[in-house]
Amino acid sequence: MDPIQAFDVLRFEDSRSGTAPDLVATEAPLEVRLEGQPFSVIMRTPGADSDLAAGFLFTEGVVTEAGQIQRIDVGPSPNVINVSLASSRATIVPALLGQRLDLVEPELSLQSTLDTGTEERAAVQRYARRDWIAVHTPGHTGDHLCLYDPEHGLFVSGDHVLPTITPHIAGVTAAADPLAAFFASLRRMHDFEVTTVLPAHGHPFHDLAGRADAIARHHDERLDILRKVGRTELPLGTVPEFMRYLFRERSWGDMAESETFAHLEHLHMLGEATVTEIDGLLAYAISD
């Protein structure tokens, strides 16, 4: 896999725009195995995978010096790397793998720690010498998880809450109303005592609840746009047609259509829109 890939990008200069080739760093997962057993998956730009795996195992405390690594092999795919340890160090591997795989389910529900208003059992996993509570936050995807370290006030928000941009909302999930599920996930952000938020994109930030509220307002505004468009310009429209009012042309595509579908279905579930089928496509009419 090449570490650099070529893409056509849209460039703006002096109020003019045009496409031009550009080079972008590749990001791909790397599964690190210990003695042939899965240990962790990390994201990286392909290239120095052996060095990356060795450094990762050092920071995780698996090895304390280079001589404890016997060999490093790539395979069975380019995104898998297997590390064999010296016999004196290999004895710790079963215990390490056991810590990674053993999910602890506390006897108490999350409500004992957080005033969520719901009874939800918590899965706790230990990473980087910390205990993390897995928090299900459907929205960006139906199975999205955040991680919460209540002892240190850390919250890994992933793609759920981002500091400067709004995450894409998946419209096709197991949920009947994906946007309603996302709104509920955003409201839950008020239940966590957080000092630092670690997002998947952008810099760490601190106001988790405030940023979640801002994202919710953004999607409320998008719902208002659909209401206005449906009542004044598009009395009956397909998802791609409504999408053109929510997104700029450079963003048109599958992801924009998926998010538009989530918003239209939310209005449908609220009783503010009806849906029919025209030539195999769903068409929505916004109620007056």
Backbone bond lengths (Angstrom), bond angles and torsions (degrees), N, CA, C in turn:
res aa  C-N    CA-C-N  psi(-1)  N-CA   C-N-CA  omega(-1)  CA-C   N-CA-C  phi
1 M - - - 1.453 - - 1.523 109.45 -
2 D 1.334 115.94 128.73 1.457 120.04 -177.76 1.526 110.35 -72.89
3 P 1.342 117.61 137.72 1.463 119.90 178.03 1.523 113.06 -71.94
4 I 1.328 117.19 -20.12 1.458 122.49 179.78 1.531 108.59 -125.04
5 Q 1.341 116.98 135.13 1.456 121.66 178.56 1.523 109.34 -125.28
6 A 1.321 115.62 148.93 1.462 121.62 179.48 1.525 110.37 -95.23
7 F 1.321 116.24 134.56 1.459 122.51 177.96 1.524 108.64 -137.16
8 D 1.324 115.36 153.01 1.454 120.64 169.47 1.523 108.17 -87.01
9 V 1.321 116.99 128.28 1.457 121.66 -177.81 1.519 109.19 -122.30
10 L 1.322 115.82 160.87 1.460 121.89 177.52 1.522 108.34 -97.12
11 R 1.320 117.46 119.73 1.456 122.63 -178.30 1.531 110.20 -109.53
12 F 1.338 115.33 143.02 1.458 121.64 176.67 1.522 108.79 -117.16
13 E 1.338 116.76 131.04 1.450 121.19 178.69 1.531 108.75 -153.04
14 D 1.346 115.86 125.42 1.464 121.44 179.09 1.527 111.44 53.31
15 S 1.336 115.17 47.90 1.477 121.87 177.14 1.523 113.15 65.95
16 R 1.323 117.36 13.56 1.466 120.82 176.77 1.526 109.37 -119.37
17 S 1.306 115.23 152.53 1.456 120.23 -179.74 1.519 110.15 -129.37
18 G 1.321 115.09 155.50 1.456 120.54 177.61 1.512 110.30 -173.62
19 T 1.312 116.56 158.97 1.462 120.67 179.86 1.522 109.92 -85.14
20 A 1.317 114.11 148.70 1.465 120.40 179.54 1.520 108.32 -154.95
21 P 1.332 118.00 150.44 1.472 119.68 177.48 1.522 110.99 -73.44
22 D 1.322 115.76 148.23 1.462 121.17 178.00 1.518 108.57 -149.29
23 L 1.315 116.14 160.00 1.456 121.88 179.45 1.523 109.17 -107.93
24 V 1.332 116.17 134.68 1.456 122.51 -176.85 1.523 108.94 -127.87
25 A 1.323 115.98 137.48 1.462 120.35 177.75 1.524 110.33 -68.75
26 T 1.313 116.49 134.20 1.465 122.08 177.95 1.523 110.02 -73.85
27 E 1.322 116.64 141.13 1.460 122.11 171.41 1.519 108.08 -123.38
28 A 1.327 116.70 124.99 1.461 120.98 -177.00 1.529 109.42 -147.68
29 P 1.341 117.33 151.97 1.459 119.94 179.96 1.522 111.78 -75.92
30 L 1.314 115.87 147.17 1.461 122.41 174.55 1.520 108.19 -126.77
31 E 1.331 116.02 118.85 1.462 120.37 177.21 1.530 108.52 -88.45
32 V 1.314 115.26 120.50 1.464 121.21 178.13 1.528 108.27 -97.48
33 R 1.327 116.28 123.94 1.463 121.31 179.81 1.529 109.60 -112.54
34 L 1.323 114.92 146.43 1.452 122.15 174.09 1.520 108.26 -112.13
35 E 1.306 116.55 120.21 1.473 120.97 -179.22 1.525 111.36 51.51
36 G 1.341 116.08 38.33 1.462 121.22 177.45 1.508 115.22 84.07
37 Q 1.343 118.87 -2.35 1.458 122.53 -178.40 1.529 109.97 -107.30
38 P 1.363 118.06 136.12 1.471 120.41 -179.42 1.526 111.27 -58.09
39 F 1.333 115.98 132.06 1.464 121.36 179.04 1.523 111.92 -115.93
40 S 1.345 117.19 -45.67 1.458 119.90 -178.90 1.518 109.37 -162.57
41 V 1.335 115.20 161.08 1.468 121.90 174.10 1.525 107.39 -123.38
42 I 1.325 116.43 127.89 1.455 121.62 -179.81 1.525 108.71 -128.00
43 M 1.321 116.14 152.24 1.458 121.49 176.97 1.523 109.17 -92.25
44 R 1.345 115.18 142.24 1.457 119.01 -178.24 1.512 110.52 -159.13
45 T 1.334 116.21 164.91 1.454 123.43 166.12 1.526 107.00 -89.11
46 P 1.334 118.40 118.62 1.470 120.50 -175.81 1.525 112.15 -55.44
47 G 1.324 114.87 146.69 1.454 119.13 177.68 1.513 112.47 154.07
48 A 1.310 117.20 -69.90 1.465 121.69 -177.15 1.525 109.22 -106.20
49 D 1.327 116.52 53.92 1.462 120.95 -172.62 1.530 112.83 -63.96
50 S 1.326 117.48 -39.41 1.467 119.68 -179.35 1.522 111.02 -64.39
51 D 1.326 116.77 -43.85 1.461 120.51 178.40 1.524 110.64 -64.88
52 L 1.335 115.89 -40.06 1.458 120.15 179.53 1.526 110.52 -62.71
53 A 1.334 116.96 -45.18 1.459 120.60 -179.31 1.531 110.92 -63.25
54 A 1.316 117.08 -41.54 1.465 120.27 179.41 1.524 110.68 -63.85
55 G 1.322 116.90 -44.84 1.458 120.17 179.15 1.512 112.43 -65.64
56 F 1.335 116.32 -38.14 1.466 120.48 178.18 1.520 110.87 -62.62
57 L 1.331 117.46 -44.82 1.465 120.55 179.91 1.522 111.37 -65.67
58 F 1.334 117.25 -30.72 1.460 120.48 176.90 1.531 110.38 -68.38
59 T 1.333 117.10 -45.60 1.464 119.69 -179.42 1.526 111.65 -67.33
60 E 1.341 117.03 -27.28 1.460 120.85 178.41 1.525 112.30 -82.64
61 G 1.332 117.29 -5.44 1.453 120.12 179.36 1.506 114.33 81.98
62 V 1.326 117.45 8.78 1.466 120.51 178.93 1.524 109.89 -69.43
63 V 1.327 116.49 -40.72 1.459 121.70 175.09 1.526 108.59 -125.97
64 T 1.305 115.80 153.12 1.463 120.74 178.96 1.519 112.67 -117.02
65 E 1.336 116.06 -6.44 1.469 120.67 177.20 1.524 108.45 -158.04
66 A 1.339 115.82 157.28 1.461 121.18 -174.70 1.525 112.55 -60.84
67 G 1.333 117.91 -32.20 1.452 120.49 -177.23 1.517 114.55 -66.66
68 Q 1.337 117.37 -13.01 1.469 120.35 178.92 1.529 112.16 -81.05
69 I 1.330 117.76 -7.58 1.463 122.12 174.73 1.520 108.85 -98.27
70 Q 1.332 115.74 120.23 1.460 120.04 -178.41 1.517 111.73 -81.72
71 R 1.353 116.68 -47.36 1.456 120.41 178.40 1.531 109.46 -161.46
72 I 1.329 115.77 159.43 1.463 122.74 177.84 1.522 107.32 -130.77
73 D 1.333 116.11 124.76 1.463 121.80 -177.80 1.522 110.09 -123.02
74 V 1.328 115.58 142.80 1.461 122.09 174.59 1.519 109.19 -94.50
75 G 1.323 116.41 137.15 1.463 120.28 176.60 1.504 111.88 134.03
76 P 1.325 117.92 165.57 1.471 127.77 8.93 1.533 114.72 -77.07
77 S 1.344 118.60 -5.98 1.459 121.41 174.36 1.522 108.22 -126.82
78 P 1.336 118.33 165.03 1.469 119.93 -179.28 1.527 113.61 -63.05
79 N 1.337 116.74 -17.00 1.461 120.60 -178.31 1.529 112.38 -100.76
80 V 1.315 116.69 18.90 1.467 121.88 177.40 1.522 107.89 -129.30
81 I 1.323 116.89 133.68 1.455 120.86 178.09 1.521 108.45 -134.08
82 N 1.341 116.31 133.76 1.456 121.59 -177.22 1.524 109.88 -113.21
83 V 1.324 114.45 130.12 1.459 120.48 -178.98 1.526 108.73 -110.98
84 S 1.324 116.33 125.31 1.465 122.07 174.66 1.523 108.28 -103.41
85 L 1.313 116.00 129.07 1.455 120.87 -177.95 1.519 111.26 -95.47
86 A 1.313 115.42 157.20 1.467 120.00 173.11 1.525 108.85 -60.58
87 S 1.332 116.17 150.21 1.467 120.88 -174.09 1.525 112.17 -55.48
88 S 1.330 117.75 -33.43 1.465 119.99 -179.36 1.513 112.75 -68.89
89 R 1.352 116.79 -22.67 1.467 120.83 -178.71 1.519 111.95 -103.51
90 A 1.321 117.48 -22.47 1.468 121.25 -176.10 1.516 112.33 -63.37
91 T 1.316 118.12 -19.39 1.470 120.65 -178.12 1.523 112.41 -66.02
92 I 1.354 117.99 -19.81 1.467 119.66 -178.75 1.524 112.47 -85.47
93 V 1.344 118.14 -10.04 1.462 120.95 -174.03 1.528 113.10 -60.14
94 P 1.341 121.06 -47.26 1.471 119.10 179.64 1.523 113.18 -55.65
95 A 1.336 116.71 -41.82 1.464 119.17 179.69 1.521 111.07 -67.04
96 L 1.343 117.95 -39.92 1.461 121.13 178.65 1.521 111.67 -62.61
97 L 1.327 116.30 -45.50 1.463 120.00 179.45 1.519 110.80 -66.01
98 G 1.315 117.13 -35.26 1.460 120.21 177.68 1.513 111.86 -63.17
99 Q 1.341 117.71 -39.72 1.461 121.02 177.56 1.517 111.02 -64.53
100 R 1.311 117.53 -36.19 1.464 120.52 -178.40 1.520 111.88 -72.80
101 L 1.311 117.44 -32.80 1.461 120.38 -172.89 1.515 113.67 -95.20
102 D 1.328 117.10 -16.80 1.455 120.16 -174.05 1.528 110.67 -84.94
103 L 1.322 116.53 100.98 1.458 121.16 176.66 1.520 108.90 -83.57
104 V 1.313 116.33 124.94 1.455 121.70 -179.41 1.516 108.97 -95.24
105 E 1.335 117.28 122.19 1.457 121.50 176.94 1.519 108.22 -106.02
106 P 1.329 118.46 106.56 1.456 120.63 -177.67 1.520 111.56 -61.36
107 E 1.322 115.54 153.59 1.457 120.20 176.24 1.517 111.10 -66.34
108 L 1.341 116.99 -30.22 1.449 120.75 -179.15 1.520 110.10 -90.48
109 S 1.323 116.02 154.66 1.450 120.17 177.19 1.516 109.62 -83.17
110 L 1.332 115.73 171.72 1.451 120.08 177.28 1.515 111.54 -59.75
111 Q 1.324 117.62 -24.32 1.449 119.64 -177.00 1.525 111.16 -65.32
112 S 1.327 116.85 -21.32 1.454 119.04 176.73 1.524 111.49 -68.65
113 T 1.341 116.77 -23.75 1.455 121.65 179.51 1.520 111.42 -106.17
114 L 1.335 116.44 -37.56 1.454 121.69 -175.23 1.515 109.97 -125.36
115 D 1.295 116.80 138.92 1.454 121.34 178.62 1.519 109.23 -85.17
116 T 1.339 116.30 72.93 1.456 120.82 -175.89 1.517 112.51 -88.25
117 G 1.322 117.62 -17.12 1.446 119.71 -177.17 1.517 113.24 79.86
118 T 1.311 117.66 0.85 1.458 121.26 178.11 1.513 109.13 -130.53
119 E 1.309 116.16 148.78 1.451 121.85 175.36 1.525 108.03 -88.84
120 E 1.302 116.65 110.65 1.461 120.72 -177.00 1.517 109.40 -139.21
121 R 1.313 116.50 125.26 1.451 119.71 179.10 1.514 109.76 -75.35
122 A 1.320 115.86 143.62 1.460 120.93 -174.24 1.514 110.95 -105.97
123 A 1.323 116.37 136.36 1.453 121.56 170.82 1.519 107.43 -97.79
124 V 1.316 117.04 126.47 1.456 122.14 -178.38 1.521 108.37 -113.07
125 Q 1.319 116.05 127.95 1.459 121.96 179.57 1.519 108.73 -125.55
126 R 1.316 116.60 142.00 1.457 120.43 -179.30 1.525 109.91 -99.81
127 Y 1.342 115.99 117.92 1.446 123.70 175.07 1.528 108.51 -131.46
128 A 1.338 115.87 142.47 1.466 121.42 175.98 1.523 111.52 50.77
129 R 1.336 115.10 40.13 1.465 122.56 177.45 1.525 112.76 61.79
130 R 1.320 117.29 28.84 1.462 122.28 176.42 1.519 108.96 -131.85
131 D 1.329 116.51 150.66 1.462 122.10 173.77 1.527 108.34 -93.09
132 W 1.342 115.56 122.32 1.461 121.46 -177.98 1.523 109.78 -113.60
133 I 1.322 116.52 132.93 1.461 122.11 174.18 1.525 108.12 -90.93
134 A 1.323 116.87 126.89 1.463 121.51 177.34 1.524 109.31 -78.89
135 V 1.326 116.74 127.31 1.461 122.90 -178.05 1.522 108.40 -118.97
136 H 1.330 116.34 114.82 1.462 120.71 -179.79 1.528 109.18 -74.88
137 T 1.331 116.39 120.90 1.464 121.51 -177.35 1.529 109.52 -131.85
138 P 1.330 118.31 75.72 1.466 119.92 179.67 1.531 110.73 -62.22
139 G 1.325 114.65 145.44 1.462 120.59 -179.98 1.512 109.48 159.88
140 H 1.331 116.86 -77.63 1.461 120.12 175.97 1.524 109.88 -57.74
141 T 1.307 116.39 -42.04 1.463 123.90 166.80 1.518 107.11 -139.85
142 G 1.315 116.61 163.74 1.451 119.17 -179.29 1.511 114.01 -68.82
143 D 1.342 116.77 -23.23 1.464 120.58 -176.52 1.528 112.45 -111.29
144 H 1.324 117.42 21.11 1.463 120.56 -176.00 1.530 111.13 -64.32
145 L 1.332 115.44 137.13 1.462 121.82 177.37 1.517 110.28 -122.50
146 C 1.322 115.86 139.97 1.460 122.19 166.58 1.524 107.64 -107.03
147 L 1.318 116.62 163.39 1.462 122.36 178.93 1.526 109.06 -122.60
148 Y 1.343 116.12 135.12 1.460 121.44 -176.15 1.519 110.32 -126.99
149 D 1.319 115.10 127.05 1.457 122.10 175.41 1.524 107.69 -108.94
150 P 1.330 118.19 93.97 1.464 120.04 -175.38 1.526 113.55 -66.34
151 E 1.331 117.39 -26.69 1.460 119.46 -177.87 1.523 111.54 -65.47
152 H 1.346 116.73 -38.78 1.457 120.46 -176.55 1.530 112.46 -109.85
153 G 1.339 117.34 1.05 1.455 120.10 178.28 1.514 114.42 70.02
154 L 1.340 116.64 29.51 1.460 121.50 179.79 1.521 110.03 -98.25
155 F 1.329 115.73 141.06 1.461 120.91 179.31 1.518 108.19 -136.39
156 V 1.349 116.24 114.52 1.468 121.46 176.16 1.525 106.90 -87.95
157 S 1.327 116.34 103.60 1.465 120.38 -172.12 1.518 113.31 -86.90
158 G 1.336 117.84 -12.10 1.462 119.51 178.81 1.516 111.14 57.61
159 D 1.332 116.68 -129.09 1.467 122.18 177.67 1.521 112.11 -99.30
160 H 1.321 117.25 11.90 1.465 119.64 -178.06 1.529 111.75 -78.90
161 V 1.315 116.79 -50.45 1.466 121.98 178.68 1.527 107.36 -128.97
162 L 1.333 115.61 116.93 1.463 122.13 -179.56 1.530 109.58 -111.96
163 P 1.330 117.86 151.35 1.469 119.47 -170.83 1.519 115.19 -74.29
164 T 1.333 118.47 -30.51 1.467 119.45 -173.67 1.518 113.73 -128.77
165 I 1.309 119.02 -16.96 1.457 121.37 179.53 1.522 108.97 -124.30
166 T 1.325 115.85 159.96 1.463 120.06 178.64 1.521 109.23 -94.87
167 P 1.314 118.51 133.14 1.469 120.13 -177.69 1.518 111.88 -69.91
168 H 1.312 114.77 150.88 1.465 120.39 174.13 1.523 109.67 -65.37
169 I 1.332 116.54 140.07 1.468 122.34 178.39 1.523 108.77 -104.89
170 A 1.311 116.63 123.82 1.464 120.98 178.94 1.520 109.64 -75.03
171 G 1.332 116.65 125.20 1.455 120.22 -179.47 1.509 113.77 -88.49
172 V 1.317 117.33 -23.30 1.466 121.48 -177.18 1.521 108.27 -108.84
173 T 1.325 116.57 96.46 1.459 122.91 177.75 1.526 107.79 -138.19
174 A 1.329 115.63 -176.42 1.458 119.76 177.61 1.520 111.87 -73.43
175 A 1.329 117.89 -15.20 1.466 121.65 -178.61 1.524 110.39 -76.58
176 A 1.326 115.96 141.96 1.465 120.36 177.48 1.520 110.78 -68.42
177 D 1.334 116.84 -31.26 1.469 122.18 -178.09 1.525 108.25 -135.53
178 P 1.348 118.02 83.56 1.465 120.96 -175.92 1.532 113.57 -58.15
179 L 1.330 117.65 -35.76 1.461 118.94 -178.89 1.525 110.86 -69.16
180 A 1.329 117.81 -38.32 1.465 120.15 176.50 1.526 110.36 -62.81
181 A 1.331 116.79 -38.68 1.466 120.07 177.09 1.520 110.71 -63.94
182 F 1.342 116.66 -37.52 1.460 120.19 178.67 1.525 111.29 -67.77
183 F 1.330 116.65 -42.46 1.466 120.16 176.59 1.533 110.61 -58.32
184 A 1.321 116.59 -42.70 1.474 120.02 179.86 1.524 110.27 -64.72
185 S 1.339 116.65 -39.15 1.463 119.86 178.61 1.528 111.10 -64.98
186 L 1.328 117.01 -37.28 1.462 120.39 178.53 1.526 111.10 -67.28
187 R 1.321 116.68 -40.27 1.474 119.12 179.07 1.524 111.17 -62.80
188 R 1.306 117.57 -31.29 1.469 120.86 -179.72 1.520 112.26 -64.22
189 M 1.317 117.82 -20.04 1.456 120.12 -177.64 1.529 112.20 -64.15
190 H 1.332 117.10 -16.83 1.464 120.81 175.73 1.533 111.42 -74.54
191 D 1.323 117.77 -13.89 1.461 120.98 -174.14 1.525 113.57 -86.56
192 F 1.326 117.74 -5.08 1.461 120.70 -173.67 1.529 110.83 -109.95
193 E 1.313 115.62 133.56 1.463 120.82 174.13 1.527 108.14 -87.11
194 V 1.322 115.36 104.21 1.463 121.28 -169.38 1.526 110.00 -124.27
195 T 1.324 116.10 137.03 1.461 121.32 172.78 1.521 111.65 -105.26
196 T 1.347 117.06 -32.42 1.462 120.71 -178.49 1.523 109.74 -139.41
197 V 1.340 115.51 132.30 1.461 121.98 178.10 1.522 108.25 -110.09
198 L 1.329 116.41 131.42 1.464 122.25 179.48 1.527 108.54 -111.56
199 P 1.340 117.52 102.67 1.466 120.83 -177.97 1.525 112.10 -88.03
200 A 1.327 115.81 167.24 1.465 120.44 176.96 1.523 111.28 -75.67
201 H 1.333 117.30 -24.20 1.465 122.02 -179.64 1.527 108.13 -136.46
202 G 1.309 116.43 134.43 1.455 120.24 179.23 1.517 111.75 95.19
203 H 1.334 114.98 -178.93 1.452 121.38 -175.60 1.533 111.31 -87.05
204 P 1.325 117.89 156.81 1.465 120.74 173.77 1.530 110.75 -55.70
205 F 1.333 115.97 148.56 1.457 120.92 178.12 1.515 108.58 -142.13
206 H 1.335 117.23 -177.06 1.461 119.76 -168.87 1.530 114.33 -123.99
207 D 1.315 118.80 -32.19 1.465 120.88 -173.55 1.523 109.94 -92.64
208 L 1.317 116.95 80.49 1.460 121.71 -177.94 1.526 111.02 -62.79
209 A 1.325 117.28 -50.63 1.464 120.84 -177.13 1.520 111.35 -64.41
210 G 1.333 116.75 -42.20 1.455 119.60 -179.38 1.511 112.40 -63.74
211 R 1.321 116.64 -41.52 1.461 119.99 179.35 1.524 110.64 -68.35
212 A 1.335 117.90 -37.84 1.461 121.26 177.14 1.531 110.42 -62.13
213 D 1.315 116.95 -40.66 1.466 120.42 177.99 1.529 110.83 -63.64
214 A 1.339 116.81 -39.49 1.466 120.32 179.82 1.529 110.81 -64.63
215 I 1.322 116.98 -39.93 1.466 120.53 178.10 1.519 110.36 -65.76
216 A 1.327 117.64 -40.41 1.466 120.62 177.87 1.528 110.38 -62.15
217 R 1.344 117.72 -41.31 1.472 120.28 178.52 1.523 110.91 -62.93
218 H 1.326 116.56 -37.50 1.468 120.85 177.94 1.522 110.73 -58.44
219 H 1.315 116.25 -43.32 1.470 118.70 -178.86 1.527 111.56 -76.17
220 D 1.319 117.95 -29.05 1.471 119.82 171.53 1.526 109.79 -62.33
221 E 1.330 116.65 -39.73 1.463 120.30 178.07 1.527 111.17 -64.64
222 R 1.329 116.61 -36.32 1.464 119.24 178.01 1.525 111.29 -67.47
223 L 1.307 116.10 -36.40 1.465 119.06 175.30 1.522 110.46 -63.02
224 D 1.334 117.16 -40.02 1.466 120.55 178.51 1.526 111.13 -64.63
225 I 1.340 116.76 -36.48 1.466 119.79 176.85 1.518 110.38 -61.84
226 L 1.324 117.06 -44.61 1.465 120.77 179.22 1.527 110.71 -63.64
227 R 1.315 117.06 -40.41 1.473 120.09 178.26 1.531 110.47 -60.55
228 K 1.336 115.97 -46.09 1.464 120.10 -178.09 1.522 111.13 -66.61
229 V 1.334 116.92 -45.29 1.459 120.67 -179.16 1.526 110.74 -62.40
230 G 1.336 115.98 -43.57 1.455 119.67 -178.05 1.520 113.55 -66.70
231 R 1.324 116.81 -25.25 1.469 120.43 -178.08 1.518 113.20 -94.27
232 T 1.344 116.68 -15.50 1.464 118.72 -175.16 1.520 114.35 -122.10
233 E 1.329 118.46 -31.14 1.461 119.80 -172.72 1.519 114.69 -125.05
234 L 1.324 117.69 -28.61 1.467 120.05 -173.15 1.533 108.74 -134.79
235 P 1.322 117.16 81.09 1.469 119.44 -176.64 1.530 113.81 -63.32
236 L 1.327 117.22 -28.00 1.462 121.88 176.21 1.527 106.73 -145.70
237 G 1.340 115.73 117.03 1.454 118.29 -175.84 1.506 112.93 -143.19
238 T 1.324 116.13 152.47 1.458 122.28 175.99 1.528 109.45 -81.81
239 V 1.313 115.18 171.41 1.463 119.44 178.57 1.531 111.01 -59.63
240 P 1.351 120.54 -47.77 1.469 119.15 178.57 1.527 113.10 -60.06
241 E 1.329 117.09 -33.49 1.469 119.05 179.84 1.521 111.12 -69.23
242 F 1.318 117.94 -44.01 1.459 120.47 176.53 1.529 111.15 -66.73
243 M 1.319 116.42 -33.07 1.468 120.51 -179.41 1.514 111.51 -56.70
244 R 1.320 117.38 -35.87 1.461 120.99 -176.22 1.531 112.44 -65.78
245 Y 1.314 116.77 -19.80 1.460 120.16 177.56 1.532 111.63 -88.89
246 L 1.327 117.70 -22.98 1.465 121.28 -178.20 1.520 112.98 -90.36
247 F 1.327 117.31 -29.08 1.466 120.99 -172.84 1.520 111.06 -125.24
248 R 1.314 115.89 148.30 1.448 120.79 172.54 1.525 109.50 -70.28
249 E 1.316 115.66 157.02 1.464 120.40 -172.14 1.518 112.32 -57.36
250 R 1.329 117.73 -36.53 1.459 119.17 -177.73 1.532 112.62 -65.59
251 S 1.341 117.36 -15.97 1.466 121.19 -179.67 1.522 112.92 -100.97
252 W 1.327 118.37 -1.72 1.455 120.07 -179.20 1.528 110.12 -61.62
253 G 1.323 115.11 141.00 1.456 120.02 179.33 1.513 111.08 154.16
254 D 1.326 115.61 -166.50 1.462 120.95 -173.74 1.528 112.77 -60.84
255 M 1.345 117.40 -43.60 1.457 119.51 -177.35 1.522 111.12 -66.83
256 A 1.332 116.77 -40.16 1.462 120.25 177.77 1.527 110.60 -65.10
257 E 1.315 116.84 -40.06 1.468 119.90 177.97 1.525 110.83 -64.98
258 S 1.321 116.80 -40.72 1.462 120.41 179.88 1.525 111.06 -61.68
259 E 1.329 116.97 -43.19 1.465 120.05 -179.99 1.528 110.98 -69.62
260 T 1.327 117.30 -39.10 1.465 120.46 176.41 1.523 110.44 -61.13
261 F 1.324 116.58 -42.16 1.467 121.02 177.57 1.527 110.71 -58.97
262 A 1.346 117.32 -41.77 1.470 120.36 179.37 1.518 110.81 -60.83
263 H 1.329 117.55 -40.24 1.463 120.69 -179.36 1.532 111.34 -70.68
264 L 1.325 116.55 -41.74 1.463 119.49 178.91 1.524 111.24 -65.30
265 E 1.329 116.80 -41.03 1.462 119.67 178.25 1.529 111.08 -65.20
266 H 1.324 117.22 -34.06 1.460 120.34 177.14 1.535 110.12 -63.10
267 L 1.333 117.14 -44.07 1.464 120.17 176.39 1.527 110.92 -63.89
268 H 1.320 115.36 -37.20 1.471 119.36 177.17 1.527 111.07 -63.04
269 M 1.335 116.84 -44.42 1.462 120.63 -179.85 1.529 111.36 -67.34
270 L 1.332 117.48 -27.54 1.466 121.25 177.67 1.529 111.55 -80.05
271 G 1.321 117.89 -6.20 1.454 121.27 -177.26 1.516 113.11 81.77
272 E 1.341 117.40 15.49 1.460 121.46 -178.55 1.523 112.34 -99.36
273 A 1.327 117.65 2.37 1.463 120.97 179.23 1.525 108.65 -152.03
274 T 1.317 114.67 150.02 1.462 120.61 172.78 1.523 107.99 -112.17
275 V 1.313 116.64 156.98 1.453 120.65 -177.49 1.519 109.95 -132.47
276 T 1.322 115.79 136.18 1.454 123.20 175.63 1.528 107.75 -131.68
277 E 1.325 116.10 177.94 1.464 120.73 179.05 1.514 109.57 -119.80
278 I 1.330 116.61 128.35 1.461 122.49 179.72 1.527 107.99 -126.99
279 D 1.305 116.75 115.67 1.470 122.47 179.27 1.522 111.69 51.86
280 G 1.330 116.31 42.26 1.452 121.37 176.68 1.513 114.64 81.73
281 L 1.342 118.92 2.73 1.457 122.99 178.92 1.519 110.03 -114.84
282 L 1.333 116.13 142.69 1.456 120.60 175.24 1.526 109.19 -72.80
283 A 1.319 115.14 135.80 1.463 120.79 177.94 1.524 108.33 -126.01
284 Y 1.325 116.36 134.91 1.462 121.73 -174.38 1.523 110.43 -114.39
285 A 1.331 114.82 141.42 1.457 122.07 173.73 1.524 107.46 -122.01
286 I 1.328 116.32 123.43 1.455 121.45 -179.89 1.525 108.72 -79.96
287 S 1.316 116.05 131.54 1.449 121.13 -179.40 1.521 110.69 -73.48
288 D 1.330 116.09 150.12 1.473 120.88 177.19 1.522 110.92 -73.60
